[in-house]
Amino acid sequence: MAFKLPNQSAFKSSKNSSSYGSTPIMRMDLDEGILGEANDDGTIYVSNKVEPNSEQERSVLMHEMKHMTDMKVGKLGYTDDEVTWNGDKFERQQGHIKYDGKWYPEGDKSFPWEQH
């Protein structure tokens, strides 16, 4: 069975919060270089620097929705101290994750969970 994202009419917006389907979206100041964050409480944060209703916003939401799906089906999880991907645990501290013996910043494309 295929996973289908809701169409754009499912996106409801106000000044600082909205929803995409049943997923709450909140606009906020995020760290430099971070455009979106998927949270294990079922919310997505989008950077205030992303233009509302832009192609960039759509791309950020699609990326973060993939993380949400991975968390819901148990492929991806995280705590303050680690990230779990397909049962493998990776140490996490101060905005970095240890992967293949090296520390990379969170969101780095080297991580298998960022390959989408």
C-alpha positions in Angstrom: 0.0 0.0 0.0 1.4 3.4 -0.9 1.7 6.3 1.4 0.1 9.4 -0.1 0.6 12.9 1.2 -2.5 15.1 1.5 -3.0 17.6 -1.4 -2.2 21.2 -0.9 -5.8 21.9 0.1 -5.1 19.9 3.3 -2.5 22.5 4.3 -4.2 25.0 6.7 -2.2 28.0 7.8 -2.3 30.9 10.2 0.5 33.3 11.1 2.8 30.9 13.2 1.1 27.5 13.0 -0.7 25.4 10.6 -1.3 21.7 9.8 -0.6 19.4 7.0 -3.3 16.7 7.1 -3.4 15.9 10.8 0.2 16.9 11.4 0.6 20.3 13.3 3.2 22.6 11.6 4.8 25.4 13.6 6.9 28.2 12.2 9.7 29.3 14.5 13.3 30.4 14.6 15.5 27.4 14.1 19.3 27.1 14.3 21.3 28.4 11.3 21.0 26.0 8.3 18.1 24.1 9.7 14.9 24.5 7.6 12.7 21.9 9.4 12.5 19.4 12.2 10.2 16.4 12.7 9.4 15.8 16.3 8.5 12.6 18.1 5.4 14.3 19.5 3.9 14.4 16.0 4.7 18.1 15.2 6.9 19.6 12.5 8.8 22.8 13.0 9.5 24.9 9.9 12.0 27.8 9.9 10.7 31.3 9.8 13.2 31.8 7.0 11.2 29.5 4.7 8.7 31.5 2.6 5.1 30.3 3.2 3.5 28.4 0.3 6.8 28.3 -1.6 8.3 25.3 -3.4 11.0 25.3 -0.6 8.3 25.0 2.0 6.7 22.1 0.1 10.1 20.4 -0.1 10.8 20.8 3.6 7.4 19.5 4.5 7.8 16.4 2.3 11.2 15.7 3.8 10.0 16.1 7.4 6.9 14.0 6.7 9.2 11.2 5.6 10.9 11.4 9.0 7.4 11.4 10.7 6.4 8.2 8.7 9.7 6.5 9.6 9.1 7.3 13.3 5.5 6.1 13.2 6.5 2.7 11.7 9.5 2.3 14.1 12.4 2.7 11.6 13.6 6.0 13.2 13.6 7.2 16.8 15.6 9.5 18.9 16.4 10.7 22.5 18.6 13.5 23.7 21.5 11.0 23.7 21.0 8.8 20.6 19.3 8.2 17.3 18.0 4.8 16.4 17.7 3.7 12.8 16.4 0.2 11.9 17.4 -1.0 15.4 21.0 0.4 15.3 21.8 3.1 17.8 24.0 6.1 17.1 25.4 8.4 19.9 24.2 12.0 19.8 25.5 15.0 21.6 25.6 18.8 21.2 24.0 18.8 17.7 26.2 16.0 16.3 25.7 12.2 15.7 28.5 9.6 15.7 28.2 7.6 12.5 30.8 5.1 11.1 33.3 6.3 13.7 33.0 10.0 12.9 30.9 12.9 14.3 28.6 14.7 11.8 26.2 17.5 12.4 22.5 16.5 12.7 20.8 16.6 9.3 24.0 15.6 7.5 23.3 13.8 4.2 25.8 11.0 5.3 23.1 9.5 7.6 20.9 6.8 6.0 17.8 8.3 7.5 18.5 11.5 5.5 18.6 9.7 2.2 15.2 10.8 0.9 
